[in-house]
Amino acid sequence: MQPRRRNGQIRPPLSPGNRQRRILAAAASGVAEFITAQGGDAERIFTASGVEAACLADPLAPLALPAFVAMMEEGARQTGNDNFGLWYGQGFSPEMQGLMGRAVLAAPTVASALQTMAELFPHHQHGTLCRLLAEDGLLRLEYRIMDPSIVHRRQDAELTLGMVLNVCRRGLGQGWLPERVEFEHLRPEGWQAHERAFGAEACFGQRTNALVFRRPGLERAMPGADLPAFQAARAAMLALAGGDCGPPSLLEQVMSEVRATLHDGPPHIEAVAAALGQPRWTLQRRLGEAGCAFSELVEQVRRDLADLYLRQPHLPLSEIALALGYSELSAFSRAFTRWHGQPPARLRAGI
């Protein structure tokens, strides 16, 4: 299946299993009330983002993932609260997670609760990478949307890491603090609020979103540990997922990996191929069969992110250039002018 091209931009083709990527409505528990508390109009936000308000009453109802993420971004825009997802996530208790939350709360230990969350999250929310890793003596629970067409996704990331934080605090106490929190998006204007919310250093422009913490205490029993209830909820979650959450397409995987590595400099096909577990020549051949080149995918990711970052006036153009993997602002300016017919400074001035 060939990629879709429109106005010089590439959009990866989706396999049948990926066409209906969904998130369970439990992910939006209490969102209408939160919007109202922020001074917003929930119905207006739902309409603008394509979310059917009637579906939100059933935690097992499927919502289109792009519409859910758009709802979070629209909520931030219409309420004027740039940290909308951050504060919504801080109040998002494990009970609000629906079926996944029931499994997590009934898990035998804190460690198994986090492992279960990582296992079930891609079923709760399709097209998602969620994993628990050990690194340098610390543990990392990582989260990332794999669909490159969902470019504006900061609010969703901050909501999700808040959900993870609250699971940890349910098992380890409300005073528990992580070592640090990492976000793939660039530093927002009100970034100090993130450190207050998580009680830890907040790092931005990272490879992925992650909560980083130490091992001690993870063997502690969850307060609501109940093995039969845990097994039943986990089985129900896996059965509900069925075969609907197909893996990302090759082009989506490549574009997602490119986005994750841009902060290190210009992406190289060898590194992306290694991250995907295949030789460079195999990836080149498969991309050729899909009708595009690696360089085209890199340019599309850069273009999408440039359009996003340029609308954040607190970000200097030099910082945007580095975040897109350019060593110099002039190189970014030339690329941007090729895409839009004018340099970034001129376009930003007209926004």
TIMIBA-221092 format. One record per residue (C-alpha): residue number from 1; x, y, z. Coordinates in steps of 0.2 Angstrom, whole numbers. Layout:
N
+-----+-------+-------+-------+
: pos :     u :     v :     w :
+-----+-------+-------+-------+
: NUM :     X :     Y :     Z :
...
+-----+-------+-------+-------+
END
This chain:
351
+-----+-------+-------+-------+
: pos :     u :     v :     w :
+-----+-------+-------+-------+
:   1 :     0 :     0 :     0 :
:   2 :     7 :    17 :    -5 :
:   3 :     8 :    32 :     6 :
:   4 :    -4 :    46 :     3 :
:   5 :     4 :    62 :    -4 :
:   6 :    -5 :    79 :    -3 :
:   7 :     3 :    96 :    -6 :
:   8 :    20 :    88 :    -5 :
:   9 :    17 :    80 :    12 :
:  10 :    17 :    61 :    16 :
:  11 :     4 :    52 :    26 :
:  12 :     7 :    34 :    30 :
:  13 :    -5 :    21 :    24 :
:  14 :   -14 :    12 :    38 :
:  15 :   -17 :    -6 :    38 :
:  16 :   -35 :   -12 :    41 :
:  17 :   -31 :   -16 :    59 :
:  18 :   -25 :     2 :    62 :
:  19 :   -39 :    11 :    54 :
:  20 :   -50 :    11 :    69 :
:  21 :   -38 :    16 :    83 :
:  22 :   -48 :    19 :    98 :
:  23 :   -46 :    24 :   116 :
:  24 :   -59 :    18 :   129 :
:  25 :   -70 :    32 :   136 :
:  26 :   -64 :    29 :   153 :
:  27 :   -49 :    39 :   148 :
:  28 :   -61 :    54 :   148 :
:  29 :   -69 :    51 :   165 :
:  30 :   -74 :    67 :   173 :
:  31 :   -68 :    78 :   159 :
:  32 :   -84 :    88 :   157 :
:  33 :   -84 :    93 :   175 :
:  34 :   -65 :    97 :   174 :
:  35 :   -68 :   108 :   159 :
:  36 :   -83 :   117 :   168 :
:  37 :   -72 :   120 :   183 :
:  38 :   -59 :   128 :   171 :
:  39 :   -72 :   140 :   165 :
:  40 :   -74 :   131 :   148 :
:  41 :   -89 :   125 :   138 :
:  42 :   -88 :   106 :   137 :
:  43 :  -101 :   103 :   123 :
:  44 :   -92 :   116 :   113 :
:  45 :   -75 :   107 :   115 :
:  46 :   -82 :    90 :   112 :
:  47 :   -90 :    97 :    95 :
:  48 :   -74 :   105 :    90 :
:  49 :   -64 :    89 :    92 :
:  50 :   -76 :    77 :    86 :
:  51 :   -80 :    68 :   102 :
:  52 :   -98 :    61 :   105 :
:  53 :  -103 :    67 :   122 :
:  54 :  -115 :    52 :   124 :
:  55 :  -101 :    40 :   123 :
:  56 :   -93 :    47 :   138 :
:  57 :  -106 :    39 :   150 :
:  58 :  -100 :    22 :   146 :
:  59 :   -82 :    19 :   151 :
:  60 :   -80 :     4 :   139 :
:  61 :   -86 :    14 :   124 :
:  62 :   -73 :    17 :   111 :
:  63 :   -68 :    34 :   106 :
:  64 :   -57 :    39 :    91 :
:  65 :   -40 :    41 :    97 :
:  66 :   -36 :    57 :    86 :
:  67 :   -53 :    65 :    93 :
:  68 :   -48 :    61 :   111 :
:  69 :   -31 :    69 :   109 :
:  70 :   -39 :    84 :   100 :
:  71 :   -51 :    86 :   114 :
:  72 :   -37 :    88 :   126 :
:  73 :   -28 :   101 :   115 :
:  74 :   -45 :   110 :   112 :
:  75 :   -48 :   110 :   131 :
:  76 :   -32 :   119 :   134 :
:  77 :   -35 :   132 :   120 :
:  78 :   -53 :   136 :   124 :
:  79 :   -51 :   136 :   143 :
:  80 :   -35 :   147 :   142 :
:  81 :   -26 :   134 :   153 :
:  82 :   -10 :   129 :   145 :
:  83 :    -7 :   116 :   158 :
:  84 :   -25 :   108 :   156 :
:  85 :   -18 :    90 :   154 :
:  86 :    -6 :    92 :   168 :
:  87 :   -19 :    96 :   181 :
:  88 :   -33 :    85 :   174 :
:  89 :   -20 :    71 :   176 :
:  90 :   -15 :    75 :   193 :
:  91 :   -33 :    72 :   198 :
:  92 :   -36 :    56 :   188 :
:  93 :   -37 :    42 :   201 :
:  94 :   -34 :    24 :   196 :
:  95 :   -53 :    21 :   199 :
:  96 :   -56 :    33 :   184 :
:  97 :   -46 :    21 :   172 :
:  98 :   -61 :     9 :   171 :
:  99 :   -57 :    -9 :   167 :
: 100 :   -38 :    -6 :   167 :
: 101 :   -39 :     3 :   183 :
: 102 :   -48 :   -12 :   191 :
: 103 :   -34 :   -23 :   186 :
: 104 :   -21 :   -11 :   192 :
: 105 :   -29 :    -9 :   209 :
: 106 :   -31 :   -27 :   212 :
: 107 :   -13 :   -32 :   207 :
: 108 :    -3 :   -41 :   221 :
: 109 :    11 :   -28 :   222 :
: 110 :    15 :   -11 :   216 :
: 111 :    28 :   -19 :   204 :
: 112 :    14 :   -30 :   196 :
: 113 :     2 :   -15 :   196 :
: 114 :    14 :    -5 :   185 :
: 115 :    19 :   -20 :   174 :
: 116 :     0 :   -23 :   172 :
: 117 :    -3 :    -5 :   167 :
: 118 :    11 :    -6 :   154 :
: 119 :     4 :   -22 :   147 :
: 120 :   -14 :   -17 :   146 :
: 121 :   -11 :     1 :   141 :
: 122 :   -10 :    -2 :   122 :
: 123 :   -27 :   -12 :   123 :
: 124 :   -34 :     3 :   133 :
: 125 :   -27 :    15 :   120 :
: 126 :   -23 :     8 :   103 :
: 127 :    -7 :    14 :    93 :
: 128 :     3 :    17 :   109 :
: 129 :    20 :    11 :   116 :
: 130 :    20 :     8 :   135 :
: 131 :    33 :    -1 :   143 :
: 132 :    42 :    -3 :   160 :
: 133 :    61 :    -3 :   158 :
: 134 :    76 :    -4 :   170 :
: 135 :    90 :     8 :   166 :
: 136 :   105 :    14 :   176 :
: 137 :    98 :     7 :   192 :
: 138 :    82 :    16 :   190 :
: 139 :    65 :    10 :   182 :
: 140 :    56 :    20 :   168 :
: 141 :    38 :    18 :   163 :
: 142 :    38 :    25 :   146 :
: 143 :    23 :    31 :   136 :
: 144 :    22 :    37 :   118 :
: 145 :     8 :    38 :   104 :
: 146 :    15 :    29 :    89 :
: 147 :     4 :    37 :    76 :
: 148 :    14 :    51 :    68 :
: 149 :    -2 :    60 :    61 :
: 150 :    -6 :    65 :    79 :
: 151 :     7 :    79 :    81 :
: 152 :    -2 :    90 :    94 :
: 153 :    -1 :    78 :   109 :
: 154 :     6 :    87 :   124 :
: 155 :    -9 :    88 :   134 :
: 156 :   -12 :    69 :   132 :
: 157 :     6 :    65 :   138 :
: 158 :     4 :    76 :   153 :
: 159 :   -12 :    67 :   158 :
: 160 :    -5 :    50 :   156 :
: 161 :    10 :    53 :   166 :
: 162 :    -1 :    60 :   180 :
: 163 :   -11 :    44 :   179 :
: 164 :     5 :    34 :   182 :
: 165 :    10 :    45 :   196 :
: 166 :    -7 :    42 :   205 :
: 167 :    -5 :    23 :   203 :
: 168 :    12 :    24 :   211 :
: 169 :     5 :    35 :   225 :
: 170 :    -9 :    23 :   228 :
: 171 :     3 :     9 :   232 :
: 172 :    17 :    19 :   240 :
: 173 :     8 :    33 :   249 :
: 174 :     3 :    51 :   244 :
: 175 :    20 :    57 :   249 :
: 176 :    30 :    46 :   236 :
: 177 :    40 :    56 :   223 :
: 178 :    48 :    50 :   207 :
: 179 :    66 :    54 :   203 :
: 180 :    61 :    64 :   187 :
: 181 :    48 :    66 :   174 :
: 182 :    52 :    66 :   155 :
: 183 :    42 :    73 :   141 :
: 184 :    44 :    72 :   122 :
: 185 :    37 :    90 :   119 :
: 186 :    48 :   105 :   121 :
: 187 :    48 :   116 :   137 :
: 188 :    31 :   125 :   139 :
: 189 :    29 :   142 :   145 :
: 190 :    23 :   137 :   162 :
: 191 :    35 :   122 :   165 :
: 192 :    38 :   126 :   183 :
: 193 :    20 :   119 :   187 :
: 194 :    26 :   102 :   180 :
: 195 :    40 :   101 :   194 :
: 196 :    27 :   106 :   207 :
: 197 :    14 :    93 :   201 :
: 198 :    26 :    79 :   201 :
: 199 :    38 :    84 :   215 :
: 200 :    53 :    81 :   204 :
: 201 :    64 :    88 :   190 :
: 202 :    55 :    90 :   173 :
: 203 :    65 :    87 :   157 :
: 204 :    58 :    92 :   140 :
: 205 :    62 :    88 :   122 :
: 206 :    66 :    70 :   127 :
: 207 :    65 :    54 :   117 :
: 208 :    49 :    49 :   125 :
: 209 :    37 :    53 :   139 :
: 210 :    42 :    44 :   155 :
: 211 :    41 :    43 :   174 :
: 212 :    58 :    38 :   181 :
: 213 :    59 :    31 :   199 :
: 214 :    69 :    20 :   211 :
: 215 :    65 :     1 :   215 :
: 216 :    63 :     2 :   234 :
: 217 :    45 :    -1 :   239 :
: 218 :    39 :    -9 :   223 :
: 219 :    37 :   -26 :   232 :
: 220 :    24 :   -19 :   243 :
: 221 :     7 :   -26 :   242 :
: 222 :    -6 :   -15 :   234 :
: 223 :   -19 :    -9 :   246 :
: 224 :   -33 :   -17 :   236 :
: 225 :   -24 :   -33 :   231 :
: 226 :   -36 :   -46 :   226 :
: 227 :   -29 :   -60 :   215 :
: 228 :   -46 :   -67 :   208 :
: 229 :   -52 :   -49 :   204 :
: 230 :   -35 :   -45 :   196 :
: 231 :   -36 :   -60 :   185 :
: 232 :   -54 :   -57 :   180 :
: 233 :   -51 :   -39 :   176 :
: 234 :   -35 :   -42 :   166 :
: 235 :   -43 :   -56 :   156 :
: 236 :   -58 :   -45 :   153 :
: 237 :   -47 :   -31 :   147 :
: 238 :   -38 :   -43 :   135 :
: 239 :   -54 :   -50 :   128 :
: 240 :   -61 :   -33 :   125 :
: 241 :   -46 :   -28 :   115 :
: 242 :   -49 :   -42 :   103 :
: 243 :   -39 :   -41 :    87 :
: 244 :   -43 :   -23 :    84 :
: 245 :   -27 :   -15 :    89 :
: 246 :   -15 :   -20 :    75 :
: 247 :     3 :   -14 :    76 :
: 248 :     9 :     2 :    68 :
: 249 :    13 :     1 :    49 :
: 250 :    31 :     2 :    44 :
: 251 :    30 :    20 :    39 :
: 252 :    22 :    25 :    56 :
: 253 :    36 :    15 :    65 :
: 254 :    50 :    24 :    55 :
: 255 :    42 :    42 :    58 :
: 256 :    39 :    38 :    76 :
: 257 :    57 :    34 :    78 :
: 258 :    63 :    49 :    68 :
: 259 :    53 :    60 :    80 :
: 260 :    60 :    52 :    95 :
: 261 :    78 :    54 :    89 :
: 262 :    78 :    72 :    81 :
: 263 :    85 :    80 :    97 :
: 264 :   101 :    70 :    95 :
: 265 :   104 :    78 :    77 :
: 266 :   100 :    73 :    59 :
: 267 :    92 :    56 :    60 :
: 268 :   102 :    42 :    51 :
: 269 :    94 :    27 :    43 :
: 270 :   106 :    15 :    51 :
: 271 :   101 :    20 :    69 :
: 272 :    82 :    20 :    65 :
: 273 :    85 :     2 :    57 :
: 274 :    94 :    -4 :    72 :
: 275 :    80 :     3 :    83 :
: 276 :    67 :    -7 :    73 :
: 277 :    78 :   -22 :    74 :
: 278 :    82 :   -24 :    56 :
: 279 :    97 :   -21 :    44 :
: 280 :    99 :    -4 :    35 :
: 281 :    97 :   -12 :    18 :
: 282 :    81 :   -22 :    23 :
: 283 :    73 :    -5 :    29 :
: 284 :    78 :     4 :    13 :
: 285 :    71 :   -10 :     3 :
: 286 :    54 :   -11 :    13 :
: 287 :    53 :     8 :    11 :
: 288 :    56 :     7 :    -7 :
: 289 :    42 :    -6 :    -9 :
: 290 :    31 :     6 :     1 :
: 291 :    34 :    20 :   -12 :
: 292 :    44 :    32 :    -2 :
: 293 :    62 :    36 :     4 :
: 294 :    69 :    38 :    22 :
: 295 :    73 :    56 :    18 :
: 296 :    55 :    60 :    14 :
: 297 :    49 :    53 :    30 :
: 298 :    62 :    64 :    40 :
: 299 :    57 :    79 :    31 :
: 300 :    38 :    76 :    34 :
: 301 :    41 :    74 :    53 :
: 302 :    52 :    90 :    54 :
: 303 :    39 :    99 :    44 :
: 304 :    25 :    94 :    56 :
: 305 :    34 :    98 :    71 :
: 306 :    40 :   115 :    64 :
: 307 :    22 :   120 :    61 :
: 308 :    18 :   115 :    79 :
: 309 :    33 :   123 :    88 :
: 310 :    32 :   139 :    78 :
: 311 :    15 :   143 :    86 :
: 312 :    23 :   143 :   103 :
: 313 :    30 :   161 :   104 :
: 314 :    40 :   157 :   119 :
: 315 :    51 :   145 :   110 :
: 316 :    66 :   154 :   101 :
: 317 :    69 :   149 :    83 :
: 318 :    86 :   143 :    87 :
: 319 :    79 :   131 :   100 :
: 320 :    66 :   125 :    87 :
: 321 :    80 :   122 :    75 :
: 322 :    90 :   111 :    87 :
: 323 :    74 :   101 :    92 :
: 324 :    72 :    97 :    73 :
: 325 :    89 :    90 :    72 :
: 326 :    97 :   105 :    63 :
: 327 :   114 :   111 :    68 :
: 328 :   111 :   129 :    63 :
: 329 :    96 :   140 :    62 :
: 330 :   101 :   144 :    44 :
: 331 :    98 :   126 :    39 :
: 332 :    81 :   126 :    47 :
: 333 :    77 :   143 :    39 :
: 334 :    81 :   136 :    22 :
: 335 :    71 :   120 :    24 :
: 336 :    56 :   130 :    31 :
: 337 :    56 :   142 :    16 :
: 338 :    56 :   128 :     4 :
: 339 :    41 :   121 :    13 :
: 340 :    31 :   137 :    15 :
: 341 :    38 :   150 :     3 :
: 342 :    44 :   161 :    17 :
: 343 :    56 :   160 :    32 :
: 344 :    50 :   155 :    49 :
: 345 :    52 :   172 :    57 :
: 346 :    41 :   180 :    44 :
: 347 :    28 :   167 :    45 :
: 348 :    28 :   168 :    64 :
: 349 :    26 :   187 :    64 :
: 350 :    10 :   184 :    54 :
: 351 :     2 :   171 :    66 :
+-----+-------+-------+-------+
END
